[in-house]
Amino acid sequence: MLASAQREISCRLTRTLLIYVREANRGSLGNLLEGLDLSEAYLTDTHNWVSHACLQELFRRAVVLLNDETAIYKMPLAVARHPSRGLLSRAFQLLGSPRHIYAQARRFNRLIKTVGDIHVHEVSDTHALIEDRFHGDLRKTRYDCDYTRGALAMVPTVFGLPPAEVEELECELSAEENLPRPWVDNPVTWAGRCLYHVRWTPGARGPFWQRLMRRRKAYHEALEDLLRSYQSIQLKYDEARSLAADLDASERRYRLLAENVSDIIWTLRLDTMAFSYLSPSVQKVLGFTPEEVIALGLDRLIPTPFRERVYQRLTHELGREGQPGVPPDRCITMEVQLLRKDGSYGWSEVTASFMRDEQGRPTAVVGVNRDISDRKQAEEEARTLASQLERARRMEAVGNLAAGVAHDLNNMLGSIVGYPEMLLLDLPADSPLRPPLEIMRQSGRKAAAIVQDLLTIARLETGSRCVIDLNQVIADYQASPEQKKILEFHPGVTFDAHPFEAPLTMQGSAVHLSKLLMNLSANAAEAMPAGGRMVLRARRVLLEAPLHGHECVPPGEYV
């Protein structure tokens, strides 16, 4: 389909063509307008314009439809005698003679076409020398030459005179483009212009009163034409004003939507990968103004891992262009992180599609960003809760198992701890059996503490708490077999304990604190493979502010 509605050729010419074809084809236009994007009503309205290519197609179809190679030449000659010649013919009549019409040919030409100019080199009462030249890259065709020849020959017929004789002296076309040539003249071809010598026979002027009546009638008809043209212009002005009002209302609705929606609306040019538009909502979401984001650019707005994914997805979609089954109006959806003005990053869900030119080629990307940071945070919290629930279920199962094992162990440990205590009651203080029995009793108690630890881990409970002295815990640990074994494994390491000068009473579990000291000592000794000195000190501490570490320790007195 032709791109027809360009301001190159006035529809005065297409109107002339349609009138002639209808008369020459027994009242029918045949298939003259088939497949064109302009209607008959548009082509007969002298206020409209078409492209030069559209006019050439109509010329070609008219020649084929009428089977007449000289049809384009005959068109202006026939229509000049038509009763509804229009404003241009009225103007011809008002000028009074062919000479004045030819002298004003340049002005009349500007009303008909914008692709070429007319130059009048010479004019008299019987002949004129007129040049027709196209400008720019557009070249004339044989149909242009035929129509110009017919229009020049037509001028005397407006006054009831025979058509003028037109001789083409120079032609812009080549010799091959002029064939077949029905005219007897033989112009110089490839001349860069078309130069015509026009001759006509002047008619008798007639009585003054007849000339006056003809002029008066022409004036009245011209005024009627001007009135109709004014009414048509007024109608088009009203239509344009209505369209402008609709556009203004649409723009206001669009601005209201773009400025108040919480999502970010944007367009991105593919040739520069730069934003060409950002809705004001970007400042609510990211803290940047639209101008700041445009200056920031895509590379700084999106962190590197997500930016690479965006480019890969965009390259993939551009590679799918034109493939079978790939719709041009498809949408792309993905999640990315965007930089905020405070330096943090927020999550955003992007939905985008291509903007295309008249040929359907993608030139830009238009998209909408929806902030999903809250949703992402909720999803993370849900995953954490699910993990905690799963861990609780596992620990519950382990706790049930540990409770059963602890019950059996406690039954056995009761004998292991109880019998040594009963024997120690009957033995004298200097008995050689007392030290082994004491060790057995201590081992039994430690085994009981291990069972308690198992329950503590399985059920996420703390051990039993009571008022203890940290100095005594340190002293008991220093004399424990565990500490002696650590020093035996690390002979180059010495251990010095420095209890506080006053009792360090606290509420806690002596068993757990002893194990804590054992683990610290073992780690410290292993950290000194070449030997060294390990020192353990205790003191009171007053926390005036919370202490943040594995857990938050509130202010207060501690040891």
Summary of the structure (lengths in Angstrom):
residues: 559
radius of gyration: 52.0
end to end distance: 92.3
largest distance: 170.6
contacts: 1520
relative contact order: 0.04
helix: 50%
strand: 19%
